[in-house]
Amino acid sequence: GLVFFGALSGYLQFMAPAFVGYVPEYSWGNYSSVWGMKKHVFREEYGTFTLAVEGAKDHGDAVSMPEGIRQYLVHLLGQGMYVFTMLALLGFLVGFKNAIIARGNGSKQGANHPSVIVLGITWTFYTLLYHSLANLPVNHPLFWG
């Protein structure tokens, strides 16, 4: 139970600005009440595999999957000031190299390294799946996350 509420506490960051009267220019719903938050968490306005409502077309057409991935990577680099993304990539490559070496040597010390490979596969699968389902016109600031 404690872990469940700990995971939900991340949503408090959405509700906090509403308590001080701040209304963002673009947002994904009304977070000023518990009911508004419930509506957002359970995606009652959009549906599970739909990222935008019908009115999203007013802001432009959805981009193709390769263009969406390109814009995602550009945004990812910019958000981390290029440093964090490069450190994450370096960490993944070093972990991947260590996993290959540990597997080749049969070392028990490297037994946790396969998790790096699983993490890489999971991130790739998620990125491809998300961008194949995305119906967002990401050329508009509302849809930048």
Solvent accessible surface area in square Angstrom, and as a share of the most:
residue,aa,sasa,rsa
1,G,83,0.80
2,L,158,0.78
3,V,130,0.75
4,F,118,0.49
5,F,134,0.56
6,G,44,0.43
7,A,76,0.59
8,L,65,0.32
9,S,54,0.35
10,G,40,0.38
11,Y,74,0.28
12,L,109,0.54
13,Q,123,0.55
14,F,73,0.31
15,M,21,0.09
16,A,53,0.41
17,P,44,0.27
18,A,32,0.25
19,F,146,0.61
20,V,123,0.71
21,G,60,0.58
22,Y,127,0.48
23,V,126,0.72
24,P,50,0.32
25,E,147,0.66
26,Y,85,0.32
27,S,48,0.31
28,W,62,0.22
29,G,28,0.27
30,N,92,0.47
31,Y,26,0.10
32,S,58,0.38
33,S,45,0.29
34,V,109,0.63
35,W,188,0.66
36,G,12,0.11
37,M,14,0.06
38,K,78,0.33
39,K,88,0.37
40,H,40,0.18
41,V,51,0.29
42,F,139,0.58
43,R,74,0.27
44,E,93,0.42
45,E,81,0.36
46,Y,44,0.17
47,G,32,0.31
48,T,100,0.58
49,F,144,0.60
50,T,54,0.32
51,L,29,0.15
52,A,4,0.03
53,V,70,0.40
54,E,157,0.70
55,G,38,0.36
56,A,7,0.05
57,K,141,0.60
58,D,123,0.64
59,H,77,0.34
60,G,33,0.31
61,D,107,0.55
62,A,47,0.37
63,V,36,0.21
64,S,68,0.44
65,M,71,0.32
66,P,99,0.62
67,E,52,0.23
68,G,7,0.06
69,I,34,0.17
70,R,127,0.46
71,Q,41,0.18
72,Y,66,0.25
73,L,72,0.36
74,V,86,0.49
75,H,80,0.35
76,L,65,0.33
77,L,46,0.23
78,G,41,0.39
79,Q,126,0.56
80,G,9,0.09
81,M,132,0.59
82,Y,127,0.48
83,V,85,0.49
84,F,122,0.51
85,T,27,0.16
86,M,100,0.45
87,L,102,0.51
88,A,68,0.53
89,L,92,0.46
90,L,103,0.51
91,G,45,0.43
92,F,63,0.26
93,L,94,0.47
94,V,69,0.40
95,G,9,0.09
96,F,81,0.34
97,K,110,0.47
98,N,52,0.26
99,A,5,0.04
100,I,90,0.46
101,I,87,0.44
102,A,12,0.09
103,R,196,0.72
104,G,68,0.65
105,N,111,0.57
106,G,61,0.59
107,S,47,0.30
108,K,183,0.78
109,Q,170,0.75
110,G,7,0.06
111,A,76,0.59
112,N,108,0.55
113,H,44,0.20
114,P,70,0.44
115,S,70,0.45
116,V,31,0.18
117,I,45,0.23
118,V,92,0.53
119,L,116,0.58
120,G,13,0.13
121,I,113,0.58
122,T,73,0.42
123,W,115,0.40
124,T,63,0.37
125,F,133,0.55
126,Y,126,0.48
127,T,8,0.04
128,L,80,0.40
129,L,79,0.39
130,Y,74,0.28
131,H,22,0.10
132,S,67,0.43
133,L,73,0.36
134,A,28,0.22
135,N,60,0.31
136,L,12,0.06
137,P,3,0.02
138,V,27,0.16
139,N,103,0.53
140,H,38,0.17
141,P,57,0.36
142,L,39,0.20
143,F,13,0.05
144,W,132,0.46
145,G,102,0.98
